[in-house]
Amino acid sequence: MTISELAKVRNISRQAVQKTISSLKDRGLVELTECSDNLSAKRIELTAEGRKVLTWTTRAVRKAETELAQKIGQEKLKLLNDILNEDWD
């Protein structure tokens, strides 16, 4: 996925994506490669370290969701997720 594509999908500015990707790149979590079909675009790719962080983060979120569901119930957790995923514009 390119920076422009990510900005469109997430409905945020290209500049915001660029800033975030730059920070992730500085931390060694992503790298930018040239697109074969568009030389001016850069494709975002996770590094090995980025994949490790993504795996760890995914597990931590799943664990937190499981614990929260045990406390408030699955129905309330779904409602909470629905509210947080709404378009806030």
C-alpha positions, 0 to 999 in steps of 0.5 A, spaced: 500 500 500 502 506 498 502 513 502 496 516 498 492 509 498 493 509 506 491 516 506 484 515 502 483 508 506 483 512 512 480 518 510 486 522 513 491 527 510 497 525 506 501 529 510 499 526 516 500 519 513 507 521 511 509 524 518 507 517 521 510 513 516 516 517 517 516 516 524 515 508 523 521 508 518 525 512 523 524 506 528 525 501 523 518 498 523 517 500 516 521 501 509 519 504 503 520 501 496 519 504 489 512 502 486 514 498 479 507 501 476 508 508 479 516 511 480 513 517 484 509 513 489 512 509 495 510 502 497 509 501 505 512 495 507 513 492 514 520 490 516 521 484 520 521 488 527 515 491 524 512 484 524 514 482 531 511 489 533 504 488 530 504 480 532 505 483 539 500 488 539 495 484 536 496 479 541 495 484 547 489 487 544 486 481 543 487 479 551 485 486 553 478 485 549 477 478 552 478 481 559 474 487 558 468 482 555 469 478 561 468 484 566 462 488 561 460 482 557 460 481 550 454 485 548 457 491 551 464 490 548 461 490 541 457 496 542 463 499 545 467 497 538 461 500 534 461 507 537 469 507 537 469 505 529 464 510 528 465 516 523 467 522 528 466 527 522 
